[in-house]
Amino acid sequence: DLYALPFEPASFDYVFCYGVLQHTPEPESAYQAIFTMLKPGGRLSIDYYLRFKGPNVWATPKYIWRPLTHTMKPQRLLAIIQWYIPLWLPVDTLIRRIPYFGSRLLALIPIPCWNYLHSGLSKTQRREWAIMDTFDALGARFDTPKTLEEVREMVASAANAQTEVFYGSNGVVANIRRAEDTVHYN
């Protein structure tokens, strides 16, 4: 239970939390729970899905379908994804290869597909990853993206000696160093 971790507060020099907070029912409370685990001077690194302002190839199809898919039985959702990804992936690949317009066009087509075209993966690996990551994107119970500013607000604290918030490969990254004199436990 992220909200009641089985450790004493101020136990860790470093906490690494990627791919988690946006999947909790109360991301701000979850962040506070892991922040309290830092020793004075400790460092925390989180990442958070980015909330886009307009159509986006990764987010738009996902959030169109999530109201339905996150309530489905996982086995049913996986079966659907395992059926359509092998059919859709070649089409998605062709569209992605259209210079400049490919990803923009895919952002408007409501078919979620995590296609790692330029990743160096084999065709089989790309299909397997597309199934796995599309399932992950559509099946999570909670998924609340934030803007860079919203993440900055979430991590802002007088208890921080240093805060760095920036765009990262999975959305937004925040690196925080806890101030030396903010925690005194007996």
Summary of the structure (lengths in Angstrom):
residues: 186
radius of gyration: 19.1
end to end distance: 24.3
largest distance: 61.8
contacts: 520
relative contact order: 0.20
helix: 43%
strand: 19%
